[in-house]
Amino acid sequence: MTETLSFGALGKAAKDLLSGGFQLNQKVTATTKTDTGVDFTVSGVKKDDKLDGDIKAAYKASCGYSADIKVSADSKVTSTIAYSKLFPGLKVSLNGSIPDKASGKLSFNFTKPLYTLNGNVGLTSTPKAECSMSVGHGGLSVGAEAGYCTKTTSVTKWSLGAAYVASDYKCALIVGDKGDSVKASYVHTVSADTSVGGEVVRKFGADSTTFTVGAAHKLENGASTKAKIDNSGIASLLYEQEFAPKSKTAVTLQFDTMNLNKSAKVGVAMDFRS
């Protein structure tokens, strides 16, 4: 039986195909695992002339507890503590960052084969709350999300969506931005090594329509490639190669097909894991 997709996962297949892996900066990530089960991740990224980075430690216990803490280059500290065995299918978490005193949130995720329910509420005197739910059967999932601010007593957002998952394709339709936008997407698995997909977004307020189409292909040597182009003529190419178990490097090239005299953008990402 196909499990119900959470609202946040509606359209995720197209997002992964058309956005996943493309990196126009220079980024290096290294992850190591200790004997006690703690994962340490160090990452650095260069964007234009600015260098940024962070250090993250994560731990997950068999009894259901998990915790992670991340320290960024700007001295911001973010942490999350979660517990997943309070009730079957339920995960609760507490997260926040320093020095942002208003960032604290209490979140929950409740997942069952036929439905999902997710939400969070801010830990302030006038909190913001968000909730989403979805139900599904036979590969079809439908859902909705909404946000509410107690300070302004107003609905901050609402969206509706549906997705269908078949053996060789996935499609989704999402009405978002309080009804101001509609997004339709699909991914077709042509073969075990090749996928194609596309996404169309219509924004009524701006009276604009954009689209992106792309494809992904796995090569025989363990490498993979991606290509995409949008309605403005911006094309992106990605080559990804695994050079060691769980470690890979990726090169992204982006150029304007409508103006080939314009300099192309190149990004490189390296991910080391032990």
C-alpha positions in Angstrom: 0.0 0.0 0.0 1.3 3.5 -0.9 1.7 5.7 2.1 0.0 9.0 2.3 2.3 12.0 1.4 2.5 14.8 4.0 1.5 18.2 2.7 5.1 19.3 2.5 5.9 16.3 0.3 3.4 17.1 -2.3 5.3 18.0 -5.4 8.6 17.1 -3.8 9.6 14.7 -6.7 9.7 17.5 -9.2 11.5 19.8 -6.7 14.2 17.2 -6.2 14.6 16.7 -10.0 14.6 20.4 -10.9 16.5 21.8 -7.9 18.3 19.0 -6.1 22.1 19.0 -6.5 22.4 22.2 -8.4 24.9 24.4 -6.6 26.2 27.7 -8.1 28.6 28.5 -5.2 31.7 26.7 -4.0 30.7 24.4 -1.1 32.6 21.7 0.9 30.9 19.4 3.4 32.5 16.8 5.6 30.6 14.3 7.9 32.1 11.9 10.3 30.5 9.4 12.8 31.9 8.6 16.2 31.7 5.2 18.0 29.1 6.6 20.3 26.8 7.5 17.4 27.4 11.2 17.2 27.5 12.7 13.7 29.7 15.7 13.2 29.3 17.8 10.0 31.4 20.7 9.0 30.5 22.8 6.0 31.8 25.9 4.3 30.5 27.8 1.3 31.9 30.7 -0.7 29.3 32.9 -2.3 30.7 35.8 -4.4 33.4 37.2 -2.1 31.8 36.0 1.2 32.8 32.9 3.1 30.3 31.2 5.4 30.2 28.0 7.3 28.8 26.0 10.2 29.5 23.1 12.5 26.8 20.6 13.4 26.6 17.7 15.9 23.7 15.2 15.8 22.8 12.3 18.0 20.0 9.7 17.7 19.3 7.2 20.4 17.5 3.9 20.0 15.1 4.8 22.8 13.5 7.5 20.5 15.4 10.6 21.6 17.4 12.7 19.1 19.2 16.0 19.4 21.3 18.3 17.2 23.1 21.6 17.6 24.5 23.8 14.9 26.9 26.8 15.3 27.2 29.1 12.4 30.0 31.5 11.5 27.8 34.5 12.6 27.8 33.0 16.2 24.2 31.8 15.8 23.4 28.6 17.7 20.5 26.5 16.7 19.4 23.3 18.4 16.6 20.7 18.2 15.5 18.1 20.7 13.0 15.4 19.6 11.2 12.3 20.9 9.6 9.8 18.6 8.2 7.1 20.9 5.6 9.0 22.9 2.9 7.4 20.8 3.1 5.2 17.6 3.5 7.5 14.6 4.0 10.7 16.7 7.1 12.8 16.9 7.4 15.9 19.0 10.3 18.3 18.9 11.5 21.5 20.5 13.8 23.9 18.6 15.1 27.4 18.8 18.2 29.5 18.2 20.4 32.0 20.2 20.4 35.0 20.3 16.9 35.1 18.7 14.6 34.8 21.7 11.5 34.6 19.6 12.6 31.6 17.6 11.5 28.8 20.0 8.9 26.4 18.5 7.1 23.3 19.7 6.4 21.0 16.7 4.7 17.7 16.2 4.5 15.2 13.3 1.8 12.5 13.3 2.0 9.9 10.5 -0.3 7.0 9.7 -0.7 5.1 6.5 -3.9 6.9 5.5 -3.3 10.4 6.9 -0.7 12.8 8.3 -0.9 15.7 10.6 1.9 18.3 11.3 2.0 21.5 13.2 4.1 23.9 15.2 3.5 26.8 17.6 5.8 29.6 18.6 6.9 29.8 22.3 6.1 33.5 22.7 3.3 35.5 24.4 1.7 36.1 21.0 2.7 33.0 19.0 2.3 32.1 15.4 0.9 28.7 14.7 1.0 26.5 11.6 -0.8 23.2 10.8 -1.0 20.9 7.8 -2.8 17.7 7.1 -3.2 15.2 4.3 -5.2 12.1 3.6 -4.6 9.5 1.0 -5.6 6.2 -0.6 -4.5 4.2 -3.6 -1.6 6.5 -4.5 -3.7 9.7 -4.2 -2.9 12.2 -1.5 -4.8 15.5 -0.8 -4.1 18.0 1.9 -4.1 21.6 3.2 -2.0 23.9 5.3 -2.7 27.1 7.2 -1.0 29.6 9.4 -2.4 31.9 12.1 -0.9 34.9 14.0 -2.4 35.5 17.4 -0.8 39.0 17.6 -2.6 40.3 14.5 -5.5 37.7 14.8 -5.1 37.0 11.1 -4.5 34.0 8.8 -0.9 34.3 7.6 -1.2 31.7 4.8 -3.3 28.9 3.4 -2.7 26.3 0.7 -4.4 23.3 -0.9 -2.8 20.5 -2.8 -3.1 17.0 -4.3 -0.6 14.5 -5.6 -0.8 11.1 -7.3 2.0 8.5 -7.2 2.0 5.7 -9.8 4.6 3.1 -10.6 6.3 5.1 -13.3 5.2 8.7 -12.7 4.3 11.3 -10.0 2.2 14.5 -10.4 1.0 17.2 -8.1 -1.2 20.3 -8.1 -0.9 23.0 -5.4 -2.9 26.2 -4.9 -0.8 28.4 -2.6 -0.2 32.0 -1.5 -3.8 32.3 -0.2 -5.1 31.3 -3.7 -2.8 33.7 -5.6 -0.7 31.0 -7.2 -1.1 27.6 -8.8 1.7 25.1 -9.3 1.5 21.9 -11.4 4.3 19.5 -11.7 5.2 15.9 -12.8 8.0 13.5 -12.9 8.1 10.5 -15.3 10.4 7.6 -14.7 11.2 6.6 -18.3 13.6 3.8 -17.2 15.6 2.7 -14.2 18.2 5.3 -15.1 16.3 8.1 -16.7 13.7 10.6 -15.4 12.1 13.6 -17.0 9.8 16.2 -15.4 8.5 19.7 -15.5 6.8 22.4 -13.4 4.5 25.3 -14.3 3.7 28.1 -11.9 0.9 30.7 -12.4 0.9 33.8 -10.2 -2.4 35.7 -10.6 -1.5 38.8 -8.8 1.6 39.4 -10.9 -0.1 38.0 -14.0 2.9 35.8 -14.7 3.5 32.2 -15.8 6.8 30.4 -15.4 7.9 26.9 -16.3 10.9 24.7 -16.0 11.6 21.3 -17.6 14.4 18.9 -16.8 15.9 15.4 -17.0 18.2 13.2 -15.0 20.2 10.2 -16.1 22.4 7.8 -14.2 25.6 6.8 -16.0 27.3 3.3 -16.0 30.3 4.5 -14.0 28.2 5.5 -11.0 28.0 9.2 -12.1 24.8 11.0 -12.7 23.8 14.0 -14.9 21.0 16.5 -14.8 19.8 19.3 -17.2 17.1 21.8 -16.9 15.9 25.0 -18.7 13.2 27.5 -17.7 11.0 29.8 -19.8 13.5 32.7 -19.6 16.1 30.6 -21.3 18.3 30.0 -18.3 19.8 26.5 -18.7 21.7 24.5 -16.0 23.8 21.4 -16.3 24.9 19.2 -13.4 27.5 16.4 -13.3 27.8 14.4 -10.1 30.4 11.7 -9.4 30.9 9.4 -6.4 34.6 9.1 -5.8 34.4 7.0 -2.6 31.6 5.3 -0.7 29.0 7.9 0.3 31.3 10.7 -0.9 30.7 12.7 -4.1 31.6 15.8 -6.0 29.3 17.9 -8.2 29.9 20.5 -10.8 27.1 22.9 -12.0 27.1 25.1 -15.1 24.5 27.7 -15.7 24.2 29.9 -18.8 21.7 32.1 -20.6 20.7 30.6 -23.9 19.2 33.9 -25.0 22.6 35.7 -24.5 25.5 33.4 -25.0 27.9 36.3 -24.7 27.0 36.6 -21.0 29.5 34.9 -18.6 28.3 31.5 -17.4 28.1 30.6 -13.7 30.0 27.6 -12.3 29.5 26.0 -9.0 31.4 23.1 -7.3 30.3 21.1 -4.3 32.2 18.3 -2.5 30.7 16.0 0.1 32.9 13.8 2.2 31.4 11.1 4.4 33.1 8.4 6.6 
